[in-house]
Amino acid sequence: MNGQPASAPATLQDLIDRSAVADTILAYAAGIDRRDWALYRSIFADLVEFDFSSWSGLKATMPADDWVAQVRDTLACFDATQHSLTNIIVRLDADIATTDVTVVARHSFGGELQLLGGFYVHRLVRQGALWKIVACRLVITWEQGDRALFARAHARGIPAIGRMAVREATET
């Protein structure tokens, strides 16, 4: 976060844009947790800059389709996930928005939990009537549980219900 408060909305359009930006950010978590990969893909521009160096070391610009496949292959293996996004701060500058968003993520597998918390910083651009994420940075500030839970979940693979959700998302 850059320490600057969000500017006060000046117009009705500012309020509409802030709401649309917040909806896009919330769809990030909803897409993952519901295993709705079509929804998750819909929030990104075609090419996106990712900085997950505080979690996985990843810092790259990649096609959104590749990112969605990577997230699906990592998280659909869990019995459940819950990404709670709060304290959304939106800054608008014409057709560009930046957000700071607090996250608490829960990953459940075989009765075990792995939790992490921190914040996302997103940059979005207006594309027609929609806002699309063009940059996403995750900063982890705390975690609880065993990171090896990711490897154990991945070793099982995507359960049948997860495969069905993946198939449905690719058919729509």
N, C-alpha and C positions, 0 to 999 in steps of 0.2 A: 504494500500500500504506500502511496506517496505522501500521506499525511494531509492531503487536501480534501476538504469536505466536498460532497457532491454539490453542484451548483443548484440553486433554487430553480424550479421549472418556470420558464418565462411565458410559455404559451400552452394551450391545450395540446398542440402537437408534441411538445416536450413531454407531457404526461403520457400521451399515447406511446411515444417512442420508448420512454422509460419502462412502461408496462410490457411492451413487446420485447425489449432487451431482457427484462427479468424473466419473462416466459421462456425465452430461448435458453437462458442459463438453467432454469429449473428443469427444462426438458433434458438437459445433460444427465441429471441424476435419474429422472424418470425413465429415460431410455435404457440406461444400464440396469437399474433395479427391476424393471419389468421385463427385461430381456427383449425389448422392442428396438431391434437394431435399425429398422427403417426410421423410426423416430430419432434415434441417436444420430444416424447419418444426416438427417435433414437439418440439423443445427449448424453444420460445418460448411464453409466454403470448400471448393474442390481441393485446394492446397492450403495446408495449415501448419503453422509453426508451433511445435510442442516443446516445452521445457519441463520435464519431470525429473530433472537431475537430482533434486532433493529426495526422491523416492527410489528411482530405478537407474539413475544415471543418464537416461535418455534426454537428448537435446537435439532435435532434428526438425526439418521441414519435410512434410510428406503428404501424399495424397490422402484425403479424408477416408477414402475406401480402405486403404491399408491400415489406417489408425483404427477404424471401427472393427476390422477383422482382428487386429491385435488385442483390442480391449475385449471383444467377444471371446476370443480364445483364452484369455486370462481369467475373466470374471464369470463367464457362464458356467464354469466348472464348480463354482461354489453352490452350496445348498440355497443360500440367499445372500443378498447384499443390500445394504441400505446406506445411501449417500444423502445425508441431511445437509442442505445448503441454507445458510441463514445470513443475516446482516449484509444483504446485497446493497452495495454502493454503486450507483451508476453515474458516469460522467459522459455527457454528450458534447460532441463537437461536430455539428452538421451531420454528415453521414458516417461518422466514426463514433463508437462508444467504447469505453473501457469500464470494467467492473472489478471490484474486489468482493470476494464472496468467502465467507467462513464455511469450512466443510468438516464434518465428522463422518467417517466412513466405517461401516461395520461389515465384516466379511465372515460368514458363518459356514463351517464345514465340519461334518461329523461330530457335532456337539461342541466344537471349539470356536472361539471368536478371536479375530485379529481386528484391532481398531486403530485408526489413525486420525489425526486432526491437523488442521492447518488452514490454508486459504488458497483459493484460486485467483489468478489475475487473468482476465480475458480481454481481448480486443475483438470487437465486432465491427462489421461494415454493413451498411444498408445495401441490400440487393433487391431492388424493386420494393415490394411491400414487406419484405422479410429482413431480419437481422441474422447474419451468419458469423460464426466464430472463425477468425483468421489467425488468432494466436491464443494459446492456452498455457499458462504456467501454474504448476502446483508447487506449493511450498509447505513441506511437512514440518510442523512444530512439535509434535509429540506422537508417540505410538505406544500401543499396549498389546501384548500377545506376541506370538511367534510368527515371524515372516515366513518361516518354512511351511506354514499352512497353505501358502500359495502353491508351492511345489506339490504338496500332498493332494490338493484339489485338482491341480493340473494333471497329475498322474492318473487320476480316475477318468478324466476326460469330461466332455459335456454330457450331462445326464439326458435321458430321453426327452424330458420336458424342455430342456434347454435347446436340444436339437430341433424340436418342433417349433419353438419360437424363432430359431434362426431360419428354418425353412420357410415359415410364414412370412417373415420379414423380407426374404429374398423374392417371394412370389408376388408381393404387392407392388 
